């Protein structure tokens, strides 16, 4: 028997794309696809991430806001979840300075912190990047 919970979440307890579309959290384009499959948006996200200077960070939402048209931090995170090993992925973090990649894989969060610290980025006692390291909005 399918429960309501299963209608909205997948096996990893992540909201399903269909549920998010129905709730209006993912805005499909005219073809019904969301921005995660849009090559132009993906290229923009990659270019923005490549441009983050060493020793600086940006939030997923800030990266998304710089896209044309803008995308949400959630969609940016979904794009960043796919084959970004050629990018400085460790420079993209949550707006509160936390490292949300740790929810997916704690080893990746440790690697991300190590890479950021090697670039001179400092963290507070709670493990969040200090605000001074964020790239300022244009």
C-alpha positions in Angstrom: 0.0 0.0 0.0 1.4 3.4 -1.0 1.4 6.0 1.8 1.2 9.7 1.3 4.8 10.0 2.4 5.9 7.8 -0.5 4.0 10.0 -3.0 6.2 12.9 -2.1 9.6 11.4 -1.2 11.8 8.9 -2.9 13.8 6.0 -1.3 16.4 8.5 -0.1 13.8 10.6 1.7 14.3 13.3 -1.0 11.2 15.1 -2.3 10.2 13.6 -5.7 10.4 15.8 -8.8 6.8 15.2 -9.5 5.7 16.3 -6.1 7.9 19.4 -6.3 6.4 20.3 -9.7 2.9 19.9 -8.4 3.7 22.1 -5.4 5.2 24.8 -7.7 8.7 24.4 -6.3 10.0 23.4 -9.8 8.9 25.6 -12.6 8.8 23.5 -15.8 9.5 25.2 -19.1 7.1 25.0 -22.1 8.2 21.5 -22.8 7.6 20.3 -19.2 11.3 20.0 -18.3 12.7 21.9 -15.4 16.0 23.9 -15.5 18.1 20.9 -14.4 18.0 19.6 -18.0 18.5 23.0 -19.7 22.0 23.0 -21.3 22.1 26.8 -21.3 21.3 27.0 -17.6 23.8 24.2 -16.8 26.5 26.0 -18.7 25.8 29.2 -16.8 26.0 27.5 -13.4 29.3 25.9 -14.4 30.7 29.3 -15.6 29.6 31.1 -12.5 31.2 28.4 -10.3 34.4 28.4 -12.3 34.6 32.2 -11.7 34.4 32.0 -7.9 37.9 33.2 -6.8 40.1 30.9 -4.7 39.5 31.5 -1.0 35.9 32.7 -1.6 32.5 31.0 -1.5 29.0 31.5 -2.9 25.7 30.1 -1.8 23.7 27.9 -4.1 21.0 30.6 -4.2 23.6 33.3 -5.2 24.9 31.1 -8.0 21.3 30.5 -9.2 20.4 34.2 -8.9 23.2 35.1 -11.4 21.7 32.8 -14.1 19.6 34.3 -16.8 16.8 33.6 -16.1 17.5 33.2 -12.4 17.0 29.7 -10.8 16.5 28.7 -7.2 19.2 27.5 -5.0 17.5 24.2 -4.9 17.7 23.8 -8.7 21.3 25.0 -8.6 22.1 22.3 -6.0 20.5 19.7 -8.2 22.6 20.8 -11.2 25.7 20.8 -8.9 24.9 17.2 -7.9 25.7 16.0 -11.4 29.3 15.5 -12.7 31.0 18.7 -11.5 34.4 17.2 -10.7 35.9 19.6 -13.2 34.6 22.6 -11.3 35.7 24.1 -7.9 32.5 22.6 -6.4 33.8 23.0 -2.9 33.3 26.8 -3.2 29.5 26.5 -3.3 27.9 26.2 0.1 24.6 26.9 1.9 23.6 30.5 2.5 24.2 30.0 6.3 27.7 28.8 5.6 27.1 25.2 6.3 28.2 22.3 4.0 24.9 20.6 2.9 26.9 18.1 0.8 27.5 16.3 4.2 23.8 15.2 4.2 24.6 13.2 1.0 28.1 12.1 2.0 30.0 13.0 5.1 33.3 12.2 3.4 32.5 14.9 0.8 31.8 17.5 3.5 35.2 16.7 5.1 36.9 17.0 1.7 35.1 20.2 1.0 36.1 21.7 4.3 39.7 20.6 3.8 39.8 22.2 0.3 38.3 25.5 1.7 40.7 25.6 4.6 43.6 25.0 2.2 42.4 28.2 0.4 42.4 30.1 3.7 38.7 30.0 4.4 37.8 29.8 8.1 34.9 28.3 9.9 33.1 29.1 13.2 32.6 26.6 16.1 29.5 25.2 14.4 31.4 24.3 11.3 30.0 27.1 9.1 32.0 29.3 6.8 32.3 32.8 8.2 30.4 35.5 6.3 33.6 37.4 5.3 34.4 34.6 2.8 31.3 35.0 0.7 31.5 36.7 -2.7 29.5 39.9 -2.4 26.4 40.3 -4.7 26.9 42.3 -7.8 
